[in-house]
Amino acid sequence: MAKATRARAEMERSKGKPIAHGAGDLPRVRVDEYNFEIKDKNGFIGDRANKEAFKEMIARWRKIASDNAPDPLGRKQTEMLSKRTIDRFLTDGKPAAAVTVWSAIEEFAHELVSVLLRYLAEKSWSGTQKVVVGGGFVSSQAGALSIKRAQMILRKQGSAMELNIIRHHPDDAGLIGSVHLLPHWMLKGHQAILAVDIGGTNIRVGVVELNTQKAKNFAHAKVGKSHVWRHTDDEPNRTTCVEKVAAMLRHMVEYARKKKLDLAPVVGIACPGIIEETGSITRGAQNLPGGNWESESFNLPEVLRRAVPKIGDQDSFFVMHNDAVVQGLSQLPFLDDAQSWGVLTIGTGLGNAHFSTKPELNKVA
């Protein structure tokens, strides 16, 4: 059997099972729940602990601080404040600005704890030992401080559960996690894979170097090269988005060829929403740009496979999962002591996923 044909056949099965999009049974973990939505009288509880909620908290506290006093955060509207600007308020030596941001951090930390405790009350999250937090919010100082403060609140309440910031930069975690969607043997002999992370603000495509010579469980996997497209600046439709992703993938294939990196003929995709095993998205993709991504007639992995049919001399194979699941999977090599764990991703929304580690399979040969 030719190498390309044999590789393709192997990719269509894993111990006799087809490799499905949005799979609940992954090589080293079981996905107990993801994109979990809980409502109360005020709407989805996750909306109380995302980037927009934090900005709203800053706006409320600056209004309080500026009552009969100059606005401590200046003239720029709150929604226009960048993460870097907000972080500067914490360190620029102006107490009024610092305490305004700190007040929002404190409020956000308490809201995050209340949301997390609501998740933990659900059967799928019961017995959780650790929760890692990713998403663009935690890449800022204000975001990181919010998570650390939430951990202290949990400890004061007597909880033994650990709440930690994801180890990789969130931009990288959304790509690196894709290596754990596939069986280890499928990547054996290759140096890297391609990965895509589709979000409500940016789309990122990168080459993930496996570095299995350092650790076979991908503990040293890293993003060797990536390109980000801030699609909100362009307001594209869905078709343009897909064409752009395909072009970015072809660029990364060429980059790997020039660097003489042996790419596995697989591409991992992280995408918001409920991912069906067929490759369609049923709900949760409302923040994606320019068109209906939640349609049985639209299959993103298949559209991209047709646009990038070959990687090197082999047929390409695409596998897609929820973006919170993929970010959480990036943490897997560092959670050998946790049987039950979860991930929250704080960005445009609040993503979530819960996992059960398979102890019998957790050591990669």
C-alpha positions in Angstrom: 0.0 0.0 0.0 1.4 3.4 -0.9 2.4 5.7 2.0 -0.3 8.3 1.3 -3.0 5.7 1.0 -1.9 3.9 4.1 -1.8 7.1 6.1 -5.2 8.1 4.9 -6.6 4.7 5.9 -5.0 5.0 9.3 -6.6 8.4 9.8 -10.0 7.0 9.1 -9.8 4.7 12.1 -8.5 4.6 15.7 -8.6 1.1 17.1 -11.5 0.4 14.8 -13.3 3.7 15.5 -13.7 6.5 13.0 -12.2 9.8 14.0 -15.2 12.1 14.4 -15.4 15.9 14.8 -16.5 17.0 18.2 -15.7 13.6 19.7 -16.5 12.9 23.3 -14.0 10.0 23.5 -10.5 11.3 22.8 -7.2 9.4 23.0 -6.4 10.5 26.6 -9.5 12.0 28.0 -13.3 11.9 27.8 -15.1 15.2 27.2 -17.9 15.1 29.8 -19.4 18.4 28.8 -18.7 21.5 26.7 -20.4 24.7 25.7 -22.6 24.2 28.8 -25.3 26.9 28.9 -27.1 27.7 32.2 -29.8 30.4 32.4 -31.2 32.3 35.3 -33.7 35.1 35.3 -31.1 37.5 34.0 -30.0 35.3 31.0 -27.0 33.1 30.5 -24.8 33.1 33.6 -21.7 33.0 31.5 -22.4 36.5 30.3 -21.6 37.7 33.8 -17.9 36.7 33.4 -16.6 37.6 30.0 -14.7 40.5 28.5 -17.7 42.6 27.9 -18.8 42.1 31.5 -15.4 43.3 32.8 -15.6 46.4 30.6 -19.1 47.1 32.0 -17.7 46.8 35.5 -14.9 49.3 34.8 -17.5 51.7 33.4 -19.6 51.5 36.5 -16.6 52.0 38.9 -15.2 54.9 36.9 -18.6 56.6 37.0 -18.6 56.2 40.8 -15.0 57.4 41.0 -15.7 60.5 38.8 -18.7 61.7 40.8 -17.6 65.2 41.8 -14.1 64.5 40.7 -12.1 64.2 37.4 -12.5 60.9 35.6 -9.5 58.8 36.7 -9.3 56.9 33.4 -9.3 60.0 31.2 -11.5 60.9 28.2 -11.5 57.6 26.2 -14.7 55.6 26.4 -14.5 52.4 28.4 -15.3 50.1 25.4 -12.3 51.7 23.5 -9.8 51.0 26.3 -7.3 48.3 25.2 -5.9 45.6 27.5 -2.6 47.3 27.6 -4.1 50.7 28.6 -6.1 49.1 31.4 -3.0 47.3 32.7 -1.1 50.7 32.7 -3.8 52.1 35.0 -2.7 49.5 37.6 1.0 50.6 37.5 1.2 54.2 36.4 1.3 55.6 40.0 -2.1 57.2 39.9 -4.1 55.8 42.9 -7.5 56.9 41.6 -7.0 55.0 38.3 -5.5 52.0 40.0 -8.3 51.6 42.6 -11.0 52.0 39.8 -9.5 49.0 37.9 -8.9 47.1 41.1 -12.6 47.5 42.0 -13.6 46.0 38.7 -11.1 43.1 39.2 -12.6 42.4 42.6 -16.2 42.5 41.3 -15.2 40.3 38.3 -13.5 37.7 40.5 -16.6 37.3 42.7 -18.8 37.0 39.6 -16.4 34.4 38.1 -16.6 32.4 41.4 -20.3 32.5 41.4 -20.5 31.2 37.8 -17.9 28.5 38.5 -19.8 27.3 41.6 -22.9 27.0 39.5 -21.1 24.8 37.0 -19.7 22.7 39.8 -23.2 22.0 41.1 -23.9 20.2 37.8 -23.4 16.4 37.6 -21.0 16.7 34.7 -18.7 19.0 36.7 -19.0 17.2 40.1 -15.8 16.1 41.7 -13.7 18.6 39.7 -10.2 18.9 41.1 -8.7 21.6 38.9 -10.0 24.3 36.5 -7.7 26.1 34.1 -8.6 29.4 32.7 -7.7 30.5 29.2 -9.0 33.0 26.6 -7.7 36.4 25.6 -8.7 38.0 28.9 -6.1 36.2 31.0 -3.3 37.4 28.8 -3.6 40.8 30.4 -2.4 41.7 33.9 -5.9 42.7 34.9 -7.2 39.4 33.7 -4.5 37.4 35.5 -5.1 39.3 38.7 -8.8 38.5 38.4 -8.1 34.8 38.3 -5.7 34.9 41.2 -8.2 36.8 43.2 -10.9 34.3 42.4 -8.7 31.5 43.6 -8.3 33.3 46.9 -12.0 33.7 47.3 -12.5 30.0 46.7 -9.9 29.2 49.3 -11.5 31.5 51.8 -14.8 29.6 51.2 -13.0 26.3 52.0 -12.7 24.9 48.5 -9.8 22.7 47.8 -10.2 23.0 44.0 -7.3 24.6 42.1 -8.0 27.5 39.8 -5.0 28.2 37.5 -4.2 30.3 34.4 -3.5 28.1 31.4 0.2 27.4 31.0 0.5 28.4 27.3 -0.3 31.9 26.1 -4.0 31.6 25.1 -3.3 32.4 21.5 -0.9 29.4 21.4 -3.1 27.1 23.5 -5.9 27.4 20.9 -3.5 25.8 18.4 -1.4 23.4 20.5 -4.5 21.6 21.9 -5.2 20.2 18.5 -2.4 17.7 18.8 -4.4 15.9 21.5 -7.4 15.4 19.2 -5.6 12.6 17.4 -4.0 9.3 18.5 -0.3 9.6 19.2 0.5 6.9 16.6 -1.1 9.1 13.9 1.5 11.7 14.4 4.4 9.4 14.9 7.3 10.1 12.6 6.1 13.7 11.9 7.5 16.9 13.3 4.6 19.2 13.2 0.9 19.7 12.3 -1.2 22.6 11.1 -3.9 24.1 13.4 -6.6 26.7 13.1 -8.3 28.7 15.9 -11.4 30.6 14.9 -12.8 33.2 17.2 -15.2 36.0 17.4 -12.5 38.7 16.9 -9.5 36.9 15.3 -8.7 33.8 13.2 -5.3 32.3 13.9 -3.5 29.7 11.8 -0.2 28.1 12.9 2.4 25.4 12.6 2.5 23.4 15.9 5.9 21.7 16.4 5.5 18.5 18.3 9.0 18.2 19.8 8.4 14.6 20.7 12.2 14.1 21.1 11.9 16.1 24.3 8.6 14.6 25.6 6.4 12.1 23.8 3.2 13.4 25.6 3.6 16.7 23.7 4.6 18.6 26.8 7.1 20.6 24.7 4.8 21.2 21.8 5.0 24.8 20.7 3.8 27.2 18.0 6.7 27.6 15.6 4.9 30.0 13.3 1.5 31.6 13.3 -0.5 34.3 11.5 -3.5 36.1 12.9 -6.2 37.9 11.0 -8.4 40.3 12.9 -11.5 39.8 10.9 -13.5 42.3 12.8 -11.5 45.0 11.1 -12.6 43.8 7.7 -16.2 42.7 8.4 -16.0 39.8 5.9 -18.7 37.3 5.0 -18.5 33.6 5.7 -17.2 32.7 2.2 -14.4 35.3 2.5 -13.4 33.9 5.9 -13.1 30.4 4.6 -11.0 31.5 1.6 -8.8 33.5 4.0 -8.2 30.5 6.3 -7.4 28.3 3.3 -4.9 30.9 2.0 -3.3 31.1 5.5 -3.0 27.3 5.6 -1.4 27.1 2.2 1.1 29.8 3.4 1.9 27.7 6.4 2.4 24.6 4.3 4.9 26.5 2.2 6.6 27.8 5.4 7.0 24.2 6.7 8.4 23.1 3.3 11.1 25.8 3.4 12.0 25.0 7.0 12.1 21.3 6.1 9.5 20.5 8.8 7.8 17.2 8.2 4.1 18.0 8.5 1.6 15.3 9.4 -1.2 15.5 6.8 -3.7 16.6 9.5 -5.2 20.0 10.4 -6.9 20.6 13.8 -9.6 23.2 13.9 -10.9 25.0 17.1 -14.2 26.7 16.6 -17.0 28.0 18.9 -20.2 26.1 19.2 -21.5 22.6 19.4 -19.6 20.5 16.9 -21.4 17.5 15.3 -19.5 14.5 14.3 -20.4 15.2 10.7 -18.5 18.6 10.9 -21.5 20.9 11.1 -22.1 23.4 13.9 -25.5 23.3 15.6 -25.4 26.3 17.9 -23.0 28.6 19.7 -21.3 30.2 16.6 -23.3 33.4 16.7 -20.2 35.6 17.2 -18.5 34.3 14.0 -18.5 36.8 11.1 -20.6 37.2 8.0 -23.2 34.5 7.6 -24.8 31.4 9.0 -22.1 29.0 10.4 -24.8 27.0 12.2 -26.2 25.1 9.2 -26.4 21.4 8.3 -25.5 22.4 4.8 -22.3 24.1 5.8 -19.4 21.8 6.7 -16.3 23.8 7.5 -13.8 20.9 7.7 -14.9 19.6 4.4 -14.9 23.0 2.7 -11.3 23.5 3.9 -10.3 20.0 2.9 -11.4 20.7 -0.7 -9.5 24.0 -0.6 -6.3 22.4 0.8 -6.6 18.8 -0.6 -2.9 17.9 -0.1 -0.2 18.5 2.5 3.0 17.5 0.9 2.3 14.4 -1.2 -0.5 13.1 1.1 -4.2 13.7 1.2 -5.2 16.2 3.9 -7.4 15.3 6.9 -9.3 17.8 9.0 -10.7 17.3 12.5 -12.7 20.0 14.4 -13.7 20.5 18.0 -15.0 23.2 20.2 -12.5 26.0 20.9 -12.7 25.7 24.7 -12.1 21.9 24.4 -9.0 22.5 22.3 -7.6 25.1 24.7 -8.2 22.8 27.6 -6.4 19.9 25.8 -3.3 22.1 25.6 -3.0 21.7 29.4 -3.3 17.9 29.3 0.5 17.0 29.7 0.6 19.0 32.9 -2.5 17.5 34.6 -1.4 13.9 35.2 -2.5 14.2 38.9 -6.1 15.3 38.0 -8.7 12.8 37.1 -11.6 15.3 36.9 -10.9 18.8 35.6 -12.3 21.7 33.6 -11.5 24.7 31.5 -13.0 28.2 31.2 -12.1 30.5 28.3 -12.8 34.1 28.9 -13.2 36.1 25.7 -16.1 37.4 23.7 -18.1 34.8 25.6 -17.3 32.4 28.4 -16.4 29.1 27.0 -16.3 25.9 29.1 -15.5 22.3 28.9 -15.1 19.4 31.4 -12.8 16.4 31.1 -12.2 13.0 32.8 -8.6 11.8 32.3 -8.2 8.2 31.3 -5.6 7.0 33.8 -4.9 3.8 31.9 -4.0 5.7 28.7 -2.5 8.8 30.2 1.1 7.7 29.7 2.1 7.9 26.1 4.5 5.1 24.9 
